Amino acid sequence: MRVLTGSLLARRRLVGDISTHRIGTRELDMTAWVESTLVLPREDGLRPLSVLNGWQERTSVALPAAVAMTVRLPGVGALTVLMVGGAVGVVHV
């Protein structure tokens, strides 16, 4: 990830073992910002990282299927998740 350091945009490794997409797909935009939390896809759900706590991982969200797409719901602290197979859910972070 790139972060602003003074007046420079620098590359910084936040945490290991993360990806902004589901491995094996061409859909690359599967992360979502929900307030101060960056929500990343996992093979078995979602992985929220808190900006306010130094990018610490919050409790992972297990889902019944792999994530196909995420859409942030503004002002609610949640996102809609479309899963492989067509299931849809709302996840509050």
N, CA and C atoms as a LAMMPS dump frame, in Angstrom:
ITEM: TIMESTEP
0
ITEM: NUMBER OF ATOMS
279
ITEM: BOX BOUNDS ff ff ff
-5.0000000000000000e+02 5.0000000000000000e+02
-5.0000000000000000e+02 5.0000000000000000e+02
-5.0000000000000000e+02 5.0000000000000000e+02
ITEM: ATOMS id mol type element x y z
1 1 1 N 0.84 -1.162 0
2 1 2 C 0 0 0
3 1 3 C 0.887 1.227 0
4 2 1 N 0.397 2.301 -0.575
5 2 2 C 1.137 3.554 -0.568
6 2 3 C 0.528 4.473 0.472
7 3 1 N 1.396 5.104 1.276
8 3 2 C 0.941 6.02 2.312
9 3 3 C 1.675 7.339 2.173
10 4 1 N 1.019 8.419 2.573
11 4 2 C 1.613 9.741 2.499
12 4 3 C 2.508 9.941 3.703
13 5 1 N 3.789 10.19 3.438
14 5 2 C 4.77 10.437 4.488
15 5 3 C 5.319 11.835 4.245
16 6 1 N 4.831 12.798 5.009
17 6 2 C 5.209 14.191 4.748
18 6 3 C 4.624 14.611 3.419
19 7 1 N 5.496 14.956 2.48
20 7 2 C 5.026 15.344 1.148
21 7 3 C 5.276 14.245 0.113
22 8 1 N 5.748 13.076 0.563
23 8 2 C 6.049 11.971 -0.341
24 8 3 C 5.039 10.826 -0.195
25 9 1 N 4.717 10.209 -1.31
26 9 2 C 3.878 9.02 -1.303
27 9 3 C 4.819 7.817 -1.336
28 10 1 N 4.851 7.067 -0.242
29 10 2 C 5.81 5.971 -0.12
30 10 3 C 5.096 4.641 -0.007
31 11 1 N 5.745 3.577 -0.488
32 11 2 C 5.207 2.225 -0.364
33 11 3 C 5.492 1.72 1.041
34 12 1 N 4.479 1.112 1.646
35 12 2 C 4.637 0.591 2.994
36 12 3 C 3.882 -0.722 3.124
37 13 1 N 4.55 -1.724 3.65
38 13 2 C 3.903 -3.017 3.884
39 13 3 C 3.114 -2.911 5.181
40 14 1 N 1.812 -3.112 5.097
41 14 2 C 0.956 -2.982 6.274
42 14 3 C 0.971 -4.25 7.102
43 15 1 N 0.602 -5.34 6.48
44 15 2 C 0.567 -6.653 7.13
45 15 3 C 0.835 -7.693 6.057
46 16 1 N 1.181 -8.895 6.469
47 16 2 C 1.427 -9.956 5.511
48 16 3 C 0.168 -10.702 5.137
49 17 1 N 0.268 -11.48 4.103
50 17 2 C -0.798 -12.407 3.7
51 17 3 C -2.113 -11.702 3.386
52 18 1 N -2.047 -10.604 2.618
53 18 2 C -3.275 -9.935 2.196
54 18 3 C -3.291 -9.797 0.676
55 19 1 N -4.479 -9.641 0.146
56 19 2 C -4.647 -9.436 -1.28
57 19 3 C -5.878 -8.567 -1.488
58 20 1 N -5.855 -7.734 -2.512
59 20 2 C -7.012 -6.884 -2.795
60 20 3 C -8.004 -7.586 -3.713
61 21 1 N -7.73 -8.838 -4.028
62 21 2 C -8.629 -9.581 -4.907
63 21 3 C -8.672 -11.049 -4.486
64 22 1 N -9.606 -11.76 -5.043
65 22 2 C -9.701 -13.198 -4.784
66 22 3 C -8.767 -13.902 -5.752
67 23 1 N -7.889 -14.728 -5.24
68 23 2 C -6.905 -15.423 -6.058
69 23 3 C -7.614 -16.231 -7.141
70 24 1 N -7.127 -16.112 -8.368
71 24 2 C -7.695 -16.855 -9.48
72 24 3 C -8.763 -16.104 -10.25
73 25 1 N -9.01 -14.834 -9.885
74 25 2 C -10.006 -14.039 -10.602
75 25 3 C -9.349 -12.807 -11.21
76 26 1 N -10.043 -12.17 -12.124
77 26 2 C -9.555 -10.93 -12.715
78 26 3 C -10.165 -9.704 -12.032
79 27 1 N -11.133 -9.916 -11.167
80 27 2 C -11.757 -8.818 -10.437
81 27 3 C -10.773 -8.333 -9.368
82 28 1 N -10.231 -7.136 -9.555
83 28 2 C -9.186 -6.644 -8.661
84 28 3 C -9.692 -5.673 -7.612
85 29 1 N -10.865 -5.106 -7.794
86 29 2 C -11.36 -4.083 -6.883
87 29 3 C -12.357 -4.68 -5.902
88 30 1 N -11.866 -5.478 -4.955
89 30 2 C -12.76 -6.158 -4.018
90 30 3 C -12.596 -5.655 -2.596
91 31 1 N -11.725 -4.673 -2.379
92 31 2 C -11.599 -4.092 -1.046
93 31 3 C -12.646 -3.006 -0.874
94 32 1 N -12.938 -2.667 0.365
95 32 2 C -13.894 -1.591 0.637
96 32 3 C -13.441 -0.831 1.873
97 33 1 N -13.563 0.496 1.822
98 33 2 C -13.341 1.327 3.006
99 33 3 C -14.67 1.496 3.704
100 34 1 N -14.75 1.115 4.956
101 34 2 C -15.936 1.327 5.776
102 34 3 C -15.472 2.145 6.97
103 35 1 N -15.794 3.44 6.924
104 35 2 C -15.329 4.395 7.923
105 35 3 C -13.809 4.309 8.016
106 36 1 N -13.235 3.956 9.155
107 36 2 C -11.77 3.917 9.285
108 36 3 C -11.224 2.495 9.171
109 37 1 N -11.962 1.63 8.498
110 37 2 C -11.558 0.229 8.375
111 37 3 C -11.443 -0.166 6.904
112 38 1 N -10.305 -0.767 6.554
113 38 2 C -10.109 -1.314 5.212
114 38 3 C -10.508 -2.784 5.266
115 39 1 N -11.494 -3.165 4.447
116 39 2 C -11.998 -4.54 4.461
117 39 3 C -11.482 -5.252 3.214
118 40 1 N -10.744 -6.338 3.424
119 40 2 C -10.12 -7.108 2.349
120 40 3 C -10.779 -8.474 2.205
121 41 1 N -10.829 -8.997 0.975
122 41 2 C -11.41 -10.334 0.788
123 41 3 C -10.454 -11.426 1.25
124 42 1 N -11.016 -12.533 1.701
125 42 2 C -10.269 -13.753 2.018
126 42 3 C -10.989 -14.889 1.326
127 43 1 N -10.371 -16.017 1.239
128 43 2 C -11.023 -17.17 0.61
129 43 3 C -12.262 -17.601 1.385
130 44 1 N -12.262 -17.353 2.698
131 44 2 C -13.375 -17.81 3.526
132 44 3 C -14.154 -16.666 4.171
133 45 1 N -13.988 -15.452 3.664
134 45 2 C -14.719 -14.328 4.248
135 45 3 C -14.045 -12.991 4.019
136 46 1 N -14.06 -12.156 5.063
137 46 2 C -13.508 -10.805 4.975
138 46 3 C -12.514 -10.569 6.103
139 47 1 N -11.525 -9.718 5.823
140 47 2 C -10.479 -9.412 6.788
141 47 3 C -10.439 -7.895 6.993
142 48 1 N -11.011 -7.376 8.087
143 48 2 C -11.001 -5.937 8.342
144 48 3 C -9.717 -5.488 9.053
145 49 1 N -9.108 -4.407 8.556
146 49 2 C -7.916 -3.822 9.16
147 49 3 C -8.249 -2.41 9.619
148 50 1 N -8.013 -2.111 10.89
149 50 2 C -8.353 -0.816 11.467
150 50 3 C -7.218 0.188 11.293
151 51 1 N -7.502 1.305 10.631
152 51 2 C -6.516 2.364 10.453
153 51 3 C -6.197 3.009 11.79
154 52 1 N -7.211 3.19 12.62
155 52 2 C -7.034 3.88 13.899
156 52 3 C -6.18 3.103 14.891
157 53 1 N -6.05 1.803 14.697
158 53 2 C -5.246 0.963 15.592
159 53 3 C -3.97 0.482 14.927
160 54 1 N -3.387 1.318 14.08
161 54 2 C -2.116 0.952 13.446
162 54 3 C -2.219 -0.209 12.495
163 55 1 N -3.336 -0.328 11.778
164 55 2 C -3.585 -1.373 10.786
165 55 3 C -3.712 -2.746 11.421
166 56 1 N -4.138 -2.798 12.667
167 56 2 C -4.34 -4.093 13.305
168 56 3 C -5.596 -4.754 12.756
169 57 1 N -5.524 -6.07 12.634
170 57 2 C -6.672 -6.819 12.128
171 57 3 C -7.751 -6.906 13.193
172 58 1 N -8.974 -6.562 12.794
173 58 2 C -10.119 -6.749 13.669
174 58 3 C -10.611 -8.178 13.472
175 59 1 N -11.627 -8.58 14.166
176 59 2 C -12.149 -9.94 14.05
177 59 3 C -12.569 -10.225 12.613
178 60 1 N -12.027 -11.294 12.041
179 60 2 C -12.387 -11.679 10.674
180 60 3 C -13.852 -12.07 10.598
181 61 1 N -14.431 -11.893 9.414
182 61 2 C -15.832 -12.23 9.19
183 61 3 C -15.891 -13.463 8.303
184 62 1 N -16.378 -14.573 8.846
185 62 2 C -16.513 -15.805 8.063
186 62 3 C -17.773 -15.714 7.207
187 63 1 N -17.68 -16.181 5.976
188 63 2 C -18.823 -16.201 5.061
189 63 3 C -19.004 -17.619 4.512
190 64 1 N -20.225 -17.962 4.083
191 64 2 C -20.478 -19.312 3.578
192 64 3 C -19.885 -19.584 2.198
193 65 1 N -19.435 -18.549 1.498
194 65 2 C -18.842 -18.727 0.166
195 65 3 C -17.813 -17.623 -0.048
196 66 1 N -16.988 -17.778 -1.07
197 66 2 C -15.975 -16.774 -1.391
198 66 3 C -16.643 -15.488 -1.878
199 67 1 N -15.982 -14.363 -1.599
200 67 2 C -16.489 -13.048 -1.996
201 67 3 C -16.304 -12.845 -3.496
202 68 1 N -17.353 -12.376 -4.158
203 68 2 C -17.272 -12.044 -5.579
204 68 3 C -17.195 -10.532 -5.783
205 69 1 N -17.849 -9.751 -4.883
206 69 2 C -17.871 -8.304 -5.015
207 69 3 C -18.298 -7.676 -3.686
208 70 1 N -17.77 -6.482 -3.398
209 70 2 C -18.192 -5.738 -2.214
210 70 3 C -18.642 -4.348 -2.629
211 71 1 N -19.625 -3.815 -1.92
212 71 2 C -20.099 -2.451 -2.148
213 71 3 C -20.321 -1.809 -0.785
214 72 1 N -19.639 -0.686 -0.546
215 72 2 C -19.785 0.026 0.725
216 72 3 C -21.149 0.696 0.793
217 73 1 N -21.769 0.636 1.974
218 73 2 C -23.04 1.317 2.215
219 73 3 C -22.723 2.587 2.999
220 74 1 N -22.727 3.754 2.344
221 74 2 C -22.308 5.004 2.987
222 74 3 C -23.142 5.352 4.221
223 75 1 N -22.435 5.798 5.269
224 75 2 C -23.097 6.282 6.467
225 75 3 C -23.674 5.228 7.4
226 76 1 N -23.49 3.951 7.099
227 76 2 C -24.077 2.9 7.92
228 76 3 C -23.022 2.039 8.627
229 77 1 N -21.755 2.159 8.249
230 77 2 C -20.719 1.308 8.825
231 77 3 C -20.831 -0.125 8.37
232 78 1 N -21.276 -0.321 7.111
233 78 2 C -21.495 -1.683 6.606
234 78 3 C -21.19 -1.756 5.115
235 79 1 N -21.121 -2.98 4.603
236 79 2 C -20.963 -3.19 3.176
237 79 3 C -21.819 -4.367 2.745
238 80 1 N -22.219 -4.329 1.488
239 80 2 C -22.957 -5.435 0.893
240 80 3 C -21.947 -6.359 0.245
241 81 1 N -22.122 -7.657 0.427
242 81 2 C -21.196 -8.646 -0.117
243 81 3 C -21.961 -9.587 -1.042
244 82 1 N -21.523 -9.683 -2.289
245 82 2 C -22.032 -10.674 -3.229
246 82 3 C -21.044 -11.829 -3.207
247 83 1 N -21.558 -13.027 -2.975
248 83 2 C -20.688 -14.193 -2.874
249 83 3 C -20.816 -15.087 -4.1
250 84 1 N -19.788 -15.883 -4.338
251 84 2 C -19.808 -16.848 -5.424
252 84 3 C -21.01 -17.765 -5.207
253 85 1 N -21.819 -17.946 -6.227
254 85 2 C -23.027 -18.747 -6.118
255 85 3 C -24.273 -17.891 -6.015
256 86 1 N -24.094 -16.576 -5.824
257 86 2 C -25.223 -15.656 -5.848
258 86 3 C -25.764 -15.196 -4.515
259 87 1 N -25.275 -15.72 -3.405
260 87 2 C -25.754 -15.267 -2.098
261 87 3 C -25.31 -13.827 -1.849
262 88 1 N -26.155 -13.064 -1.173
263 88 2 C -25.861 -11.66 -0.857
264 88 3 C -26.026 -11.464 0.639
265 89 1 N -25.133 -10.674 1.237
266 89 2 C -25.263 -10.395 2.67
267 89 3 C -24.816 -8.977 2.972
268 90 1 N -25.242 -8.465 4.115
269 90 2 C -24.792 -7.17 4.597
270 90 3 C -23.926 -7.437 5.815
271 91 1 N -22.709 -6.876 5.812
272 91 2 C -21.765 -7.093 6.901
273 91 3 C -21.478 -5.752 7.559
274 92 1 N -21.695 -5.67 8.877
275 92 2 C -21.376 -4.465 9.645
276 92 3 C -19.987 -4.631 10.238
277 93 1 N -19.152 -3.605 10.069
278 93 2 C -17.782 -3.688 10.58
279 93 3 C -17.519 -2.681 11.669
